[in-house]
Amino acid sequence: MEDALIIQDLHVRVEGKPVLRGVDLTVRKGEIHALMGPNGSGKTTLAYVLMGHPAYSVDQGEVLWKGQNILELPPDERAHLGLFLAFQYPVAVPGVTVANFLRAALNERRKRLNPEDKGIPIPEFRKLLREKLALLGLEDSFAARYVNDGFSGGEKKRLEILQMAVLQPEMAILDETDSGLDIDGVRTVAEGINRIFNPNMGILLITHYQRILNYIKPHFVHVMYNGRVVASGGPDLALELEEKGYEWLREQFVEQPTS
Amino acid sequence: MTGAHLVQETRGIGPESFEAFLGTREEPEWLRQARQEAWQILRETPKPGPEDEAWRRTDIRALSIEDLATVIVGDGLTSPEGMLQIVERQDDLAGGLLLFDSQPALRWVDEQLGRRGLIFTDLLTAVREHRDQVAPYLGHVVQPADGFFAAMNAAFWRNGVFLYVPRDLEIQFPLRAVIGLQKVPTDFSRILIVVEPGADVTFIDERLADDGIGAAFHTGIVEICLKENARLTYIALQNWGRYMWNFTHERASVDRDSTLDWVVVGMGAGVTKTFLEVDLVGHGATAYMSGVFFFDGQQHADYDTEQDHIAPHTKSDLLYKVALKDRARSVWQGMIRAHPGAQKTDAYQANRNLILSPHARADSIPGLEIMANDLRCTHGATVGQINQEELFYLMSRGLSRAAATRLIVEGFFAPVLDRIPVPDIRRQADAIIHRKLGILAEGDFSS
């Protein structure tokens, strides 16, 4: 399947300790999937593994995207296949401006598509950037700041979405993009995501809270618990979770002894 | 360069060599006497060795002083076009000077500014034509007794740069000097800058030699005398050939309410030992010392800095950033000294080192000597590698490992490079950084 991210029986260890214990999940283009679950259930680990963080070792399983198992690819090659991760904790890169960073990322992609490419012309880039900044309600001066350096929580999350808007991925994993935001922040970021979303794009929206789902309507909701996806359903599942809380899962899915 | 050759060469610093050297000079008696005195001090000063505290981390046993060509008379030397172009007459410069293999190959100064008393010429010409502006300062800011190489330079210096900015003259565009080497394997040059009260100037000092010059030798002195309420932006770009020996003593005396902005970009030479000092001698004096250094291969560079707060209410701020790859090694030893009575001193020093290869090494040694009690002195020193989380973050946006590394290194230097007000120097520094990173990155960079 060319237009789906297919996670099959994924087992991952972090510092020797199993964190993912057989994740199965499929996200198709044109779909928004919410992945919910309590802290420590493995959601962020899954996000990092999908993007290729070097600290995680995969014991078993596959992640198929565009007809290949991407687990062996370095993060930059995954990005060039259209994958994107909005970080829960975006990293500061002191001395590198938002504009330079985005231009470097865009140019790198153009060069991979066409080795002869000379890079995006500056006026064209400026226009693009201004347009995307406006989309997220950001001032032009935002582009001259150093990446995430001294940013507030809200600014960091907006920069993640700004990057997504510029890079236009086909499969975006949004890791707790709503955390650390006040209610206005959640609304702004959610509106940005809604405007970027399109039929040629899939989104895996990882969240601890139901709150962001008031603004972004998922087609599917999954619940992760103890390293596995333990329940899947429609949007109603999120409401049910909100009502019952995560304690309910603990009763339902008592940890099985590892063999 | 066809036909260029060296017609006379005398080696070492002994009595015969010094006599031979003086024999080639036609200089006023006061200068001859200063050379004699410096030479006497040189004779009494042993070549520095590992037992000297300042030289513990920089081994120069392989340097043979007796083999150094101290007297050279060249013939038919012509300077390369590239060097000439840098300093030729152009709208955004107030003056240009090229000293090539110790000969003044080009010198000019904006006519209008010249009429108002600005002097920008080679030091030998200045000694002849501007004695009153030169003699009171030459050898007074950096003295022969400051060290072996200071004494050697003071005895054997061949030529240099003289910049004199008269009272209240504010100069919009920079003055730019290139000291270039190509055929002559030793260089003994010195720079003297005198800025009179109320004047404001930017000076660019570039040192250029190709790697092809091999194990050449340079010892230099820089003397800066900044009088009351004056301002100097001094940008030094050291781009010597990578097998050269490079020793300098540089000191600025900063008087009442004056500001020195001193940016050092160090990229070249094989072995460098440099003493950079600011003396804040007047109430309200300020000195910013910034540095960008990138060494690779087997380069070794040792920077010894001093921020001397002599008068009260003075401020100094040092930020040196160093990146190292391959087997390069750097040493930074910094001292903030608040002299007795230097109340309300505000001093800061920071040295940040970025290690790009497992065998590169940086030593960072901050120091404070406080002899006053009402002041603020702080320092910070770090040695680190590329942050793996930063690398992953950038790579997740599609940047290759090499491109991500380049961006991180550029970002590391950016806050200091942003202090360089001359775009052309900024571009040159960027180009050298890219070239040095390029080897690391196996040609994977887009430009």
Interface residues (C-beta under 8 A of the other chain):
Chain A: M51 G52 H53 P54 A55 P74 P75 D76 R78 A79 H80 F84 L85 F87 P90 V91 A92 V93 P94 G95 V96 N100 F101 A104 A105 N107 E108 R109 K111 R112 G119 Y146 Q163 L167
Chain B: N387 Q388 E389 E390 F392 Y393 L394 M395 S396 R397 G398 L399 S400 R401 A403 A404 L407 I408 E410 G411 F412 F413 A414 P415 S446
